[in-house]
């Protein structure tokens, strides 16, 4: 699948996706490719975004690394499995950014605060630099308030989905004025409708 990356110098737009509970089903501390299950309908929505000229970028906290639940080198295999499943349905991801840190981690190398762990916007800002993104024309889909806080800090729109952990945060999200939708498919529909 061809990426819509604009190499002419014009800024690019992106859809940032949280991974677990948004792009794929949430399996507690998912660390094996065998655990990967795409969310229903996600491939069609990703194809639609691609046709509209959006880069597709995953931004995911993976504190299981810091907590010693799985090694950092397990993450690329999971992402490759996602790529394989999406490719079979004519879709794809342009880039993956992940944060392995957690301040309460048990693995010393990763046990720290950082600017990449959501709610901090570090992963989004890194992607903006790497891909010349217009964050004001980009948006994020997440299932936790920390996802939406990262989007706000980065200056892009955000949607809270009720899949994954989203139901836990839906009421607080609505009270904070965050758009809450059923799932990532609904988020894509809502964003593209407002972007017209």
Backbone torsions as a table, in degrees:
resi	resn	phi	psi	omega
1	UNK	NA	132.0	-176.7
2	UNK	-81.2	132.7	178.3
3	UNK	-76.9	145.2	177.3
4	UNK	-83.9	18.1	-177.8
5	UNK	-55.5	123.7	178.5
6	UNK	-87.5	116.7	-179.1
7	UNK	-100.8	8.0	-177.3
8	UNK	-84.0	-5.8	-178.3
9	UNK	106.7	-10.9	176.6
10	UNK	-75.1	148.6	178.6
11	UNK	-67.4	149.3	178.5
12	UNK	-99.5	160.4	175.2
13	UNK	-112.0	151.4	-179.2
14	UNK	-139.8	152.5	164.0
15	UNK	-106.4	116.7	174.2
16	UNK	-89.0	133.3	179.9
17	UNK	-123.3	128.3	165.7
18	UNK	-66.9	154.5	-174.4
19	UNK	-87.0	-70.0	-172.2
20	UNK	-76.9	121.5	-179.5
21	UNK	93.1	-7.7	178.8
22	UNK	-122.3	-62.1	178.9
23	UNK	-82.1	-43.1	178.5
24	UNK	-127.0	162.0	177.8
25	UNK	-62.7	144.2	-178.4
26	UNK	-81.8	116.8	172.9
27	UNK	-117.1	120.8	-173.2
28	UNK	-47.5	119.4	-178.6
29	UNK	51.2	52.4	179.1
30	UNK	-56.8	125.6	-177.8
31	UNK	-138.0	-2.9	-177.6
32	UNK	-120.0	137.2	176.2
33	UNK	-55.8	-28.9	-179.7
34	UNK	-65.8	-18.7	-179.4
35	UNK	-85.6	-8.7	-173.0
36	UNK	-75.6	124.5	174.4
37	UNK	-133.8	121.3	177.8
38	UNK	-65.9	146.5	174.6
39	UNK	-69.6	144.8	-179.1
40	UNK	-57.1	132.7	175.0
41	UNK	79.6	-4.9	-172.7
42	UNK	-65.6	-36.4	-177.4
43	UNK	-61.3	-43.0	178.4
44	UNK	-62.4	-39.9	178.8
45	UNK	-67.3	-38.2	177.7
46	UNK	-66.4	-39.5	176.4
47	UNK	-62.2	-40.9	179.3
48	UNK	-63.2	-44.8	177.9
49	UNK	-61.4	-41.9	178.7
50	UNK	-59.6	-44.3	179.0
51	UNK	-63.1	-29.4	178.9
52	UNK	-84.2	-1.7	175.2
53	UNK	92.8	18.8	-179.8
54	UNK	-95.1	135.5	167.3
55	UNK	-74.1	149.9	-177.5
56	UNK	-116.0	112.2	-170.9
57	UNK	-128.1	123.0	177.7
58	UNK	-88.0	133.4	174.7
59	UNK	-128.2	114.6	-170.1
60	UNK	-138.3	132.0	170.9
61	UNK	-78.8	130.4	178.8
62	UNK	-128.7	67.2	-176.6
63	UNK	-68.4	-10.8	175.7
64	UNK	-57.7	-27.1	176.7
65	UNK	-66.7	-52.0	-179.4
66	UNK	-63.4	-31.3	-177.8
67	UNK	-84.5	-2.8	178.9
68	UNK	77.3	15.4	-179.1
69	UNK	-75.9	-37.1	176.8
70	UNK	-151.8	155.5	-178.7
71	UNK	-78.8	156.3	179.9
72	UNK	-58.9	-33.4	-177.2
73	UNK	-72.3	-1.9	173.3
74	UNK	-78.5	-22.3	-173.8
75	UNK	-65.6	-47.6	-179.2
76	UNK	-58.1	-33.7	179.1
77	UNK	-66.5	-37.9	176.3
78	UNK	-64.3	-44.6	-179.9
79	UNK	-65.5	-35.9	176.5
80	UNK	-64.3	-38.9	177.9
81	UNK	-64.1	-41.0	175.8
82	UNK	-59.8	-47.2	179.5
83	UNK	-58.0	-43.5	-178.9
84	UNK	-63.7	-44.5	179.9
85	UNK	-64.9	-42.6	179.3
86	UNK	-66.6	-42.0	-179.4
87	UNK	-60.0	-36.2	178.6
88	UNK	-64.6	-18.5	179.6
89	UNK	-112.4	17.5	175.1
90	UNK	73.2	25.9	-179.5
91	UNK	-128.2	176.4	178.9
92	UNK	-173.2	165.1	177.6
93	UNK	-110.0	139.3	179.7
94	UNK	-83.5	-34.3	-177.6
95	UNK	-159.3	150.8	175.0
96	UNK	-120.0	131.8	171.7
97	UNK	-123.8	134.8	178.5
98	UNK	-139.0	153.0	176.4
99	UNK	-114.5	119.2	179.9
100	UNK	-91.8	2.6	-170.6
101	UNK	-90.2	156.8	167.4
102	UNK	-160.9	133.9	-176.1
103	UNK	-61.1	-26.1	179.4
104	UNK	-100.9	19.1	-179.1
105	UNK	-64.3	157.2	178.5
106	UNK	-101.8	-11.0	176.8
107	UNK	-96.1	110.4	-169.3
108	UNK	-50.6	-42.9	-177.2
109	UNK	-57.5	-30.4	-175.2
110	UNK	-108.9	-4.9	-174.6
111	UNK	-83.7	83.3	-179.3
112	UNK	-162.8	161.9	170.8
113	UNK	-80.8	158.2	-175.8
114	UNK	-155.2	174.6	177.9
115	UNK	-97.5	-1.6	-178.3
116	UNK	-96.7	-25.5	-177.9
117	UNK	-71.5	121.8	175.4
118	UNK	-60.2	133.6	27.2
119	UNK	-86.1	2.6	175.4
120	UNK	-74.2	151.6	-173.2
121	UNK	-92.5	12.3	-171.3
122	UNK	-53.6	-41.8	-179.1
123	UNK	-67.0	-39.5	179.4
124	UNK	-67.1	-40.9	-179.7
125	UNK	-67.9	-37.6	176.7
126	UNK	-63.1	-43.8	178.2
127	UNK	-63.9	-38.4	179.2
128	UNK	-61.0	-39.6	177.4
129	UNK	-70.1	-47.3	-176.5
130	UNK	-63.4	-34.5	-173.4
131	UNK	-116.8	13.1	-179.8
132	UNK	49.1	58.7	-176.2
133	UNK	-89.1	144.3	166.8
134	UNK	-91.9	99.4	-176.1
135	UNK	-64.8	-29.6	178.0
136	UNK	-67.3	-19.4	178.0
137	UNK	-105.5	8.0	-178.5
138	UNK	-109.7	169.0	178.5
139	UNK	-150.3	162.5	-177.8
140	UNK	-124.5	144.6	173.7
141	UNK	-118.7	122.2	-178.3
142	UNK	-141.3	167.3	179.7
143	UNK	-116.7	10.1	177.1
144	UNK	-136.4	153.4	177.9
145	UNK	-61.8	-30.7	178.4
146	UNK	-62.1	-32.6	175.6
147	UNK	-62.6	-47.0	-176.7
148	UNK	-69.9	-32.3	175.9
149	UNK	-66.0	-38.5	176.6
150	UNK	-63.7	-42.4	178.4
151	UNK	-60.7	-45.9	-179.4
152	UNK	-61.6	-44.7	179.5
153	UNK	-63.6	-31.1	180.0
154	UNK	-83.2	-14.2	178.5
155	UNK	89.5	25.3	177.0
156	UNK	-122.2	162.1	179.5
157	UNK	-69.5	161.2	178.6
158	UNK	-148.2	151.3	177.1
159	UNK	-129.2	133.8	175.9
160	UNK	-97.8	124.3	178.7
161	UNK	-97.1	155.1	-179.4
162	UNK	-93.0	10.4	172.6
163	UNK	-89.0	174.5	-179.5
164	UNK	58.1	-125.7	178.5
165	UNK	-90.3	2.4	-171.2
166	UNK	-57.5	-36.8	-179.1
167	UNK	-61.8	-31.3	178.7
168	UNK	-63.7	-28.3	-172.9
169	UNK	-110.0	-3.4	-171.9
170	UNK	-59.1	-47.2	-177.4
171	UNK	-62.6	-46.0	178.2
172	UNK	-65.8	-35.9	177.8
173	UNK	-62.3	-47.8	178.6
174	UNK	-60.9	-42.6	180.0
175	UNK	-61.9	-29.6	179.7
176	UNK	-88.2	2.3	179.0
177	UNK	81.7	16.0	179.2
178	UNK	-84.3	132.4	175.2
179	UNK	-63.4	125.2	179.2
180	UNK	-114.0	126.5	-177.7
181	UNK	-131.4	167.1	-174.2
182	UNK	-63.4	-44.5	-173.5
183	UNK	-160.2	-178.1	-177.5
184	UNK	-64.5	-34.4	177.7
185	UNK	-59.9	-45.8	178.8
186	UNK	-65.3	-35.9	178.6
187	UNK	-64.3	-43.5	178.3
188	UNK	-62.5	-45.5	178.4
189	UNK	-58.0	-47.0	-177.5
190	UNK	-64.8	-44.4	-178.3
191	UNK	-65.7	-45.9	-178.0
192	UNK	-65.6	-30.8	176.4
193	UNK	-66.4	-42.2	-179.3
194	UNK	-76.5	-22.7	-177.9
195	UNK	-80.0	-10.5	-178.1
196	UNK	-77.1	NA	NA
